[in-house]
């Protein structure tokens, strides 16, 4: 019965995750003093730009991006210069070097799906031109480049926790040399949206783990959660959108969501995700079918990047069969000159995000692989 359940794109919140783990040491970035918790990752981008004094300066940003991080930089007053990313999701170091000009103030690096960019070479360019290095680790929580955690080298590092962990929202900003630049600490967000998301996540997780009992509990709880959602509707702050809402940039992470971060066993999360990635790669990985053909040591994969010829068809088929695949970054910020970056446009049109998160077991992954094979052959 469990094998027939939908396969979600994100992990759910189980009862055991409500209890703190006193025997597990905190991992980066949670073990660093000064980590600032924000409501969304884009809030952290905006705050970093303000704290680093990037207003009026130029920031070199990868042409392959979500879009909202660019909006956050622009809202902070920065100017953007886009740099090439190749077909394997690797920022072109030489093009970054060529983009450097007299007004360059920062190099913005995005670690896609947990895979590290060439940080040492990029840091050298930043040092040579007197620029700052910003690491966007929104997709790479708990990933390392060898022994060095991603996010530990940059002058500022951005995190987005809900992409990896079962929290309703949450981003983070870690700065090696913090300066508040007149900014107030993040404000408390509305409570009801967090309650609504947490309740929904717990009910879905219960039904997945205990199908019969979980479905009964979920059905009985629908009336209660419906009322919570109705109360929360006016206060709800969407996550994962491409639109920047300046009215919520000042918000921090709710204490309830922040408390869940204390329950995280990072080592277990990394191992489960790596095991799941390897199994999917064994079952469906072929040359030309995935962006990353190997999983380096230390990488905590956010998802398995499947490359397809007809993205719309594949997504429709996967969704119809209960596989919650994600249309990964089809569109970027409207200011990017798309014709200048054909490799990026190819990635936007071809990459489908398959879940490999820590909630998924072998039976679910094997079912997903069978469905992928069937879809690719139709």
C-alpha positions in Angstrom: 0.0 0.0 0.0 2.8 2.4 0.9 4.3 2.0 -2.6 1.2 3.5 -4.1 1.5 6.7 -2.1 2.6 9.8 -3.9 6.3 10.5 -3.8 6.6 14.1 -2.6 9.3 16.6 -3.7 10.1 17.6 -0.1 10.5 15.7 3.2 7.7 15.7 5.7 7.7 16.4 9.4 7.5 13.2 11.6 6.9 13.1 15.3 10.5 12.2 16.1 11.6 15.5 14.6 9.8 17.4 17.2 12.2 16.3 19.9 15.7 18.0 20.2 18.7 15.8 19.5 21.0 16.4 22.5 23.5 13.7 21.4 24.2 15.0 17.9 26.6 17.9 17.4 25.4 20.8 15.3 26.8 21.0 11.7 27.7 24.0 9.6 26.1 26.6 9.4 24.2 25.9 12.7 27.4 25.6 14.7 28.6 29.1 13.8 27.9 32.1 16.0 26.1 35.0 14.2 24.0 32.9 11.8 21.0 35.1 11.2 17.7 33.3 10.6 15.4 34.9 8.0 11.9 34.0 6.7 13.2 33.2 3.2 16.5 32.9 1.4 15.8 36.0 -0.6 15.6 38.0 2.6 19.1 36.8 3.4 20.3 37.9 -0.1 18.9 41.4 0.4 20.3 41.7 3.9 23.7 40.6 2.7 23.8 43.1 -0.1 22.8 45.9 2.3 25.3 44.8 5.0 28.1 44.6 2.4 27.3 48.0 1.0 26.7 46.8 -2.6 24.4 49.7 -3.4 25.6 51.3 -6.7 28.2 48.5 -7.2 28.3 45.8 -9.8 27.7 42.1 -8.8 28.7 39.3 -11.2 25.9 36.7 -11.1 25.6 33.3 -12.9 23.3 33.4 -15.9 21.7 30.2 -14.5 19.7 31.3 -11.5 16.2 31.2 -10.0 15.5 34.9 -10.6 14.4 36.1 -7.2 17.9 36.3 -5.9 18.6 38.7 -8.7 15.5 40.7 -7.8 16.8 40.9 -4.2 20.2 42.2 -5.3 18.6 44.8 -7.5 16.2 45.9 -4.8 19.2 46.4 -2.6 20.6 48.8 -5.2 23.2 46.6 -6.9 23.8 46.4 -10.6 24.1 43.0 -12.3 26.6 41.5 -14.7 25.7 38.0 -15.9 28.4 35.3 -16.3 28.3 32.1 -18.4 27.5 28.7 -16.9 28.3 25.6 -19.0 26.1 22.6 -19.8 27.3 20.8 -16.6 26.2 23.6 -14.3 29.7 24.9 -13.8 30.3 28.7 -13.6 32.9 29.7 -16.3 35.8 31.0 -14.3 37.4 32.7 -17.3 34.2 34.5 -18.2 33.8 35.7 -14.6 37.4 37.1 -14.9 36.4 38.8 -18.2 33.3 40.3 -16.6 35.3 42.1 -13.9 35.3 45.8 -14.3 36.1 49.0 -12.3 32.8 48.9 -10.6 32.8 45.2 -9.6 32.0 44.8 -5.9 31.1 41.2 -5.6 31.1 37.8 -7.3 27.9 35.8 -6.5 28.3 32.0 -6.7 25.4 29.5 -6.8 26.1 25.9 -5.8 23.5 24.0 -7.8 21.8 21.1 -6.1 24.6 20.7 -3.6 27.4 20.4 -6.2 30.3 22.9 -5.5 31.5 25.5 -7.8 35.3 26.2 -8.4 35.5 28.3 -5.2 39.3 28.6 -5.0 39.6 30.0 -8.5 36.7 32.4 -7.9 38.0 33.5 -4.6 41.3 34.3 -6.2 39.6 36.5 -8.8 37.7 38.2 -6.0 41.0 38.9 -4.1 42.7 40.1 -7.3 40.0 42.7 -8.0 39.2 43.6 -4.4 35.7 42.2 -4.7 33.6 40.3 -2.1 32.6 36.6 -2.6 29.0 35.7 -1.9 28.1 32.0 -1.7 24.5 31.1 -2.5 23.9 27.8 -0.7 20.1 27.7 -0.9 20.4 24.4 -2.8 23.4 23.0 -0.9 22.8 22.8 2.8 25.2 20.4 4.5 27.3 20.0 1.3 31.1 20.2 1.3 33.9 20.8 -1.2 36.2 18.1 0.2 36.5 18.9 3.9 35.3 22.5 3.5 31.6 23.2 4.1 30.0 25.1 1.3 29.3 28.6 2.6 32.3 28.7 4.9 34.6 30.6 2.5 32.5 33.5 1.2 32.3 36.9 2.8 28.5 36.2 3.0 26.6 32.9 2.6 22.9 32.4 1.9 20.9 29.4 3.0 17.3 28.2 2.4 16.4 25.5 4.9 13.0 24.4 3.8 14.4 23.0 0.6 16.3 20.3 2.5 14.6 20.1 5.9 10.9 19.7 7.0 10.4 23.3 8.1 7.6 25.5 6.8 10.0 28.3 5.8 13.4 29.6 6.7 16.5 31.1 5.3 19.9 32.0 6.8 22.6 34.5 6.4 26.1 33.9 7.7 28.7 36.6 7.3 32.4 36.3 8.2 32.6 39.9 9.2 29.2 41.2 9.9 28.2 44.8 9.9 24.6 45.7 10.4 24.8 48.9 8.2 21.8 50.4 10.0 19.6 47.3 9.6 17.3 46.2 12.3 17.2 42.5 13.3 14.7 40.4 11.4 11.2 40.8 12.7 8.9 38.0 13.9 6.7 36.6 11.1 2.9 35.8 11.4 2.3 32.6 13.5 -0.7 31.1 11.7 0.9 30.4 8.3 3.7 28.5 10.0 1.1 26.5 12.0 -0.8 25.7 8.9 2.2 24.5 7.0 3.5 22.4 9.9 0.1 20.8 10.4 -0.1 19.9 6.7 3.4 18.5 6.7 2.9 16.3 9.8 -0.4 14.9 8.4 1.1 14.0 5.0 4.1 12.4 6.8 1.8 10.4 9.1 -0.2 9.1 6.2 3.0 8.1 4.3 4.4 6.2 7.2 1.2 4.6 8.5 -1.1 4.5 5.5 -4.3 3.2 7.1 -4.1 5.0 10.5 -2.5 8.0 8.9 -5.3 8.4 6.4 -7.9 8.1 9.2 -6.1 10.7 11.3 -5.6 13.0 8.3 -9.3 12.8 7.4 -10.4 13.5 10.9 -8.0 16.5 11.2 -9.1 18.1 7.9 -11.7 20.2 9.6 -9.3 21.6 12.1 -6.6 22.3 9.5 -9.1 23.8 7.2 -10.0 26.4 9.9 -6.3 27.1 10.5 -5.7 27.6 6.8 -8.7 29.9 6.5 -7.5 32.0 9.4 -4.0 32.1 8.0 -5.0 32.9 4.4 -4.7 36.7 4.8 -1.3 36.4 6.5 0.2 33.7 4.4 3.6 34.4 2.8 4.3 32.1 -0.1 7.6 30.3 -0.4 9.4 29.2 -3.6 7.9 31.9 -5.9 9.9 34.0 -8.3 8.3 37.2 -7.3 10.0 39.4 -4.7 7.7 41.0 -2.1 9.6 43.9 -0.6 7.1 44.0 2.3 8.4 40.8 3.8 12.1 41.2 3.4 12.4 42.3 7.0 10.9 39.1 8.4 12.9 36.5 10.2 12.3 32.8 10.9 9.5 31.9 13.3 10.7 30.6 16.7 8.6 27.4 16.1 10.4 26.7 12.8 13.8 27.6 14.2 13.2 25.1 17.0 12.9 22.4 14.5 16.5 23.1 13.3 17.6 21.7 16.7 16.3 18.3 15.8 18.4 17.9 12.7 20.9 15.0 12.4 22.9 16.4 9.5 25.0 13.3 9.0 22.0 11.1 8.6 20.4 13.6 6.2 23.5 13.6 4.0 23.9 9.9 4.0 20.3 9.2 3.1 20.3 11.7 0.3 23.6 10.3 -1.1 22.4 6.7 -0.9 19.2 7.7 -2.7 21.0 9.6 -5.4 23.3 6.7 -6.0 20.4 4.3 -6.3 18.6 6.6 -8.8 21.8 7.0 -10.8 22.2 3.2 -10.9 18.6 2.7 -12.0 18.2 5.6 -14.5 21.6 7.3 -15.0 22.9 7.2 -18.6 25.2 9.5 -20.5 23.3 12.6 -21.5 20.5 11.9 -19.1 21.8 13.7 -16.1 23.6 17.0 -15.5 26.0 15.5 -12.9 27.3 12.1 -13.8 29.0 11.4 -10.5 28.6 12.4 -6.8 31.8 13.8 -5.3 32.6 13.1 -1.6 30.9 15.6 0.7 28.1 16.5 -1.7 24.6 16.5 -0.1 22.4 16.3 -3.3 19.2 18.3 -3.2 17.7 16.3 -6.0 18.6 14.1 -9.0 18.9 16.3 -12.1 17.3 14.4 -15.0 17.7 15.8 -18.5 14.9 15.2 -20.9 14.0 16.2 -24.5 10.3 17.0 -23.9 10.1 18.6 -20.4 6.4 19.3 -20.5 5.5 15.8 -21.5 7.7 14.2 -18.9 6.5 16.4 -16.1 2.8 15.8 -17.0 3.4 12.0 -17.0 5.3 12.0 -13.8 2.7 14.1 -12.0 -0.1 12.0 -13.2 1.5 8.9 -11.6 2.2 10.5 -8.3 5.8 11.5 -8.8 6.1 15.1 -7.5 8.9 16.1 -9.9 9.8 19.8 -10.2 10.2 22.0 -13.2 13.6 23.2 -12.3 14.4 26.9 -13.1 12.7 27.0 -16.5 12.8 30.8 -16.4 15.4 33.2 -14.9 15.3 36.9 -14.3 13.9 38.9 -17.2 17.0 41.1 -17.4 19.3 38.2 -18.5 20.1 38.3 -22.2 19.0 34.7 -22.9 20.5 34.6 -26.4 24.0 35.1 -24.9 23.8 32.0 -22.8 22.7 29.0 -25.0 24.0 26.4 -22.5 21.9 27.9 -19.8 18.8 28.0 -22.0 19.3 24.3 -22.8 19.5 23.5 -19.1 16.3 25.5 -18.4 14.5 23.6 -21.1 15.7 20.1 -20.2 16.3 19.7 -16.4 13.7 17.9 -14.3 14.2 17.7 -10.6 13.6 14.2 -9.2 13.3 13.9 -5.4 16.0 12.0 -3.5 15.4 13.3 -0.1 15.8 11.6 3.2 12.2 10.5 3.6 12.3 8.2 0.6 13.0 4.5 0.8 14.3 2.0 -1.7 10.8 0.8 -2.7 9.7 4.3 -3.6 12.9 5.1 -5.5 12.6 1.9 -7.5 9.0 2.7 -8.3 10.0 6.2 -9.4 12.8 4.8 -11.6 10.3 2.4 -13.3 7.9 5.2 -14.0 10.8 7.4 -15.4 11.8 4.6 -17.8 8.2 4.1 -18.9 7.8 7.9 -19.5 11.0 8.2 -21.4 10.1 5.4 -23.7 6.7 6.8 -24.6 
